[in-house]
Amino acid sequence: MTILQTARLTLRPQTQADAPALFDILNDPEAMRFWSRPPLTRLAVAQGLVREQQQAMVDGLCRYWTVWESGEAIGSLDLSLIENGSAELGFLLRRDRWGAGLASEAAMAVAGHGLGPMGLKRLAAAVQTGNGAAARVLEKAGFTLAQTRTAVLMPDGARRDCAFYVRGR
């Protein structure tokens, strides 16, 4: 898998050693507010999640990158559900790095890689309404609003309103 470089960030393929840094984000209630799972409370759960993601990469279903800034892991980006020339973009950054344009910078790099060297034709992303910051990240990364839906069933069983964004070649 490819290492991606931006002006301020290095996005390298996720490894199991990244689990503790990712746990610091995944157990932050504010960072996880718009996710479909509650914050993680144990490092072992984050380690298991990373193991599952590693297997998904081996199986060709997903690509996960850990975001590094000045030698410190600050987040994660992924292309998941890769099939038929499409994938879904996801991102999560440590809260103290919000508002600096880093998520947009990383999302642009991953989207460009997906639609370029990976040969994908279409990327999609879902944002819960109320998460204006995530919507702005996607718009800066070239995504456009395709539709909004009410009461979308989430993996945790809850229903939330969501906006769906797309970007093509």
C-alpha positions in Angstrom: 0.0 0.0 0.0 1.2 3.5 -0.8 2.4 6.2 1.6 0.8 9.5 0.8 2.5 12.8 1.5 0.9 16.3 1.7 2.4 19.6 2.6 2.0 19.0 6.3 1.1 15.3 6.7 2.2 11.8 6.0 -0.4 9.2 5.6 1.1 5.7 5.9 -0.6 2.4 5.7 -2.1 1.5 9.1 -0.3 -1.0 11.2 -1.1 -2.9 14.4 1.4 -0.6 16.2 -0.9 2.4 15.5 -3.7 1.0 17.8 -2.7 2.9 21.0 -2.6 6.3 19.2 -5.9 5.5 17.4 -7.4 4.4 20.8 -6.7 7.9 22.1 -9.1 9.2 19.4 -11.6 6.4 19.5 -12.2 6.8 23.3 -12.8 10.5 23.1 -16.6 11.1 23.4 -16.5 14.4 21.5 -14.5 12.9 18.6 -16.9 9.9 18.4 -20.1 12.0 18.7 -21.1 11.5 15.1 -19.9 7.9 14.7 -22.2 4.9 14.7 -20.5 3.4 17.7 -19.9 4.7 21.2 -16.4 5.7 22.3 -14.1 2.7 23.0 -13.2 2.2 26.6 -10.5 -0.4 26.4 -7.3 -0.5 24.4 -7.8 -4.2 23.7 -11.0 -3.3 21.7 -9.1 -0.8 19.6 -6.4 -3.4 19.0 -9.0 -5.9 17.9 -10.6 -3.3 15.6 -7.2 -2.6 14.0 -6.7 -6.4 13.5 -10.0 -6.6 11.7 -9.1 -3.6 9.5 -5.7 -5.2 8.7 -7.5 -8.3 7.5 -9.9 -6.3 5.5 -6.9 -4.7 3.8 -5.5 -8.1 3.0 -8.8 -9.1 1.6 -8.9 -6.0 -0.7 -12.1 -4.6 0.9 -10.5 -1.5 2.4 -7.4 0.7 2.7 -6.6 2.4 6.0 -4.0 5.1 6.5 -2.8 6.5 9.8 -2.3 10.3 9.6 1.0 11.6 11.0 2.0 15.2 11.7 5.5 16.0 12.9 6.1 12.4 13.9 2.9 12.0 15.9 -0.2 10.0 14.9 -3.2 12.3 14.8 -5.9 10.4 12.9 -7.0 7.8 10.4 -8.5 7.9 6.9 -9.9 5.0 5.0 -11.4 3.9 1.7 -13.9 1.1 2.6 -16.4 -1.1 0.8 -14.2 -1.1 -2.2 -16.0 -2.8 -5.1 -17.1 -2.2 -8.7 -14.9 0.9 -9.0 -16.4 2.6 -5.9 -15.4 3.1 -2.3 -16.6 5.0 0.8 -14.3 7.6 2.4 -14.1 7.9 6.2 -11.9 10.0 8.4 -11.3 10.8 12.1 -8.8 13.2 13.6 -7.7 13.8 17.1 -9.8 16.7 18.5 -6.8 19.0 19.3 -6.0 19.0 15.5 -9.5 20.0 14.4 -9.9 23.4 12.7 -6.5 23.5 11.1 -7.5 22.2 7.7 -5.7 18.9 8.3 -8.7 16.6 7.7 -9.4 18.4 4.3 -5.7 18.1 3.4 -5.7 14.3 4.2 -9.1 13.7 2.5 -7.9 15.4 -0.7 -4.8 13.1 -0.7 -6.8 9.9 -0.2 -9.5 10.9 -2.7 -6.9 11.8 -5.3 -5.1 8.4 -4.7 -8.4 6.5 -4.9 -9.5 8.2 -8.1 -6.0 8.2 -9.6 -3.6 5.3 -9.0 -6.2 3.0 -7.4 -8.4 3.5 -10.5 -11.7 4.0 -8.7 -14.4 5.8 -10.6 -16.6 7.0 -7.7 -16.2 7.9 -4.0 -19.0 8.3 -1.5 -19.2 9.6 2.1 -22.0 9.9 4.6 -22.3 12.6 7.2 -24.8 12.9 10.0 -26.7 16.1 9.9 -25.3 18.5 12.5 -21.8 17.6 11.6 -21.1 20.7 9.5 -17.3 20.4 10.0 -17.3 17.0 8.3 -19.5 18.2 5.4 -17.0 21.1 4.9 -14.1 18.6 4.8 -15.8 16.7 2.0 -16.7 19.8 0.1 -13.1 21.1 0.2 -12.0 17.6 -1.0 -14.2 17.9 -4.1 -17.3 16.0 -3.0 -20.8 17.3 -3.7 -24.0 16.7 -1.9 -26.0 14.0 -3.6 -28.9 13.5 -1.2 -30.2 13.7 2.3 -32.2 11.1 4.1 -34.1 11.1 7.4 -34.0 8.3 9.9 -31.2 6.3 8.4 -30.6 3.0 10.2 -27.1 3.1 11.7 -25.0 0.0 12.6 -25.7 0.6 16.3 -29.5 0.4 15.6 -30.1 4.1 16.1 -31.8 6.2 13.4 -30.2 9.4 12.3 -30.6 12.0 9.5 -27.7 11.8 7.1 -26.3 13.7 4.1 -24.6 11.6 1.3 -21.8 13.1 -0.7 -20.1 11.8 -3.9 -17.0 12.5 -6.0 -16.2 11.1 -9.4 -13.2 11.3 -11.6 
